[in-house]
C-alpha cells in the first residue's frame, strides 16, 4: 500500500500553506495529484509528491516551467 500524507504534512514538506494546496487542488494547475478518501478527507501519495518535486527541477532561472 502507498504511503498517504495529509495536507499539513505535504504543506510542511513543500514549505507552502495548507491553503495553497487547497487552491492548487481547486485550480488543477499545479499537477500535484491527490487522493480523495471522501468529501472531507484528502491525502497525497508519497510517490506522487516525489514525481511532482522531480518535475519541478530546473537548471537555471531562465528555464521555462513545464507544469
Contact map, one row per residue, 1 for C-alpha under 8 A:
1110000000000000000000000000000000000000000000000000000000000000000
1111000000000000000000000000000000000000000011100000000000000000000
1111100000000000000000000000000000000000000011000000000000000000000
0111110000000000000000000000000000000000001111000000000000000000000
0011111011000000000000000000000000000000001111000000000000000000000
0001111111000000000000000000000000000000011100000000000000000000000
0000111111100000010010000000000000000000011100000000000000000000000
0000011111110000110000000000000000000000000000000000000000000000000
0000111111111000000000000000000000000000000000000000000000000000000
0000111111111100000000000000000000000000000100001000000000000000000
0000001111111111110010000000000000000000000000000000000000000000000
0000000111111111100000000000000000000000000000000000000000000000000
0000000011111111000000000000000000000000000000000000000000000000000
0000000001111111000000000000000000000000000000000000000000000000000
0000000000111111100000000000000000000000000000000000000000000000000
0000000000111111110110000000000000000000000000000000000000000000000
0000000100110011111110000000000000000000000000000000000000000000000
0000001100100001111111000000000000000000000000000000000000000000000
0000000000000000111111100000000000000000000000000000000000000000000
0000000000000001111111110000000000000000000000000000000000000000000
0000001000100001111111111000000000000000000000000000000000000000000
0000000000000000011111111100000000000000000000000000000000000000000
0000000000000000001111111110000000000000000000000000000000000000000
0000000000000000000111111111110100000000000000000000000000000000000
0000000000000000000011111111110101000000000000000000000000000000000
0000000000000000000001111111000000000000000000000000000000000000000
0000000000000000000000111111110000000000000000000000000000000000000
0000000000000000000000011111111000000000000000000000000000000000000
0000000000000000000000011011111000000000000000000000000000000000001
0000000000000000000000011011111100000000000000000000000000000000001
0000000000000000000000000001111110000000000000000001000000000000001
0000000000000000000000011000011111000000000000011001000000000000000
0000000000000000000000000000001111100000000100011000000000000000000
0000000000000000000000001000000111110000011110010000000000000000000
0000000000000000000000000000000011111000011110000000000000000000000
0000000000000000000000000000000001111111111000000000000000000000000
0000000000000000000000000000000000111111111000000000000000000000000
0000000000000000000000000000000000011111110000000000000000000000000
0000000000000000000000000000000000011111110000000000000000000000000
0000000000000000000000000000000000011111110000000000000000000000000
0000000000000000000000000000000000011111111000000000000000000000000
0000011000000000000000000000000001111111111100000000000000000000000
0001111000000000000000000000000001111000111110000000000000000000000
0001111001000000000000000000000011100000011111011000000000000000000
0111100000000000000000000000000001100000001111111000000000000000000
0111100000000000000000000000000000000000000111111100000000000000000
0100000000000000000000000000000000000000000011111110000000000000000
0000000000000000000000000000000111000000000111111111000000000000000
0000000001000000000000000000000110000000000111111111100000000000000
0000000000000000000000000000000000000000000001111111110000000000000
0000000000000000000000000000000000000000000000111111111000000000000
0000000000000000000000000000001100000000000000011111111100000000000
0000000000000000000000000000000000000000000000001111111110000000000
0000000000000000000000000000000000000000000000000111111110000000000
0000000000000000000000000000000000000000000000000011111110000000011
0000000000000000000000000000000000000000000000000001111111000000111
0000000000000000000000000000000000000000000000000000111111100000000
0000000000000000000000000000000000000000000000000000000111111010000
0000000000000000000000000000000000000000000000000000000011111010000
0000000000000000000000000000000000000000000000000000000001111110000
0000000000000000000000000000000000000000000000000000000001111110000
0000000000000000000000000000000000000000000000000000000000011111000
0000000000000000000000000000000000000000000000000000000001111111100
0000000000000000000000000000000000000000000000000000000000000111110
0000000000000000000000000000000000000000000000000000000100000011111
0000000000000000000000000000000000000000000000000000001100000001111
0000000000000000000000000000111000000000000000000000001100000000111
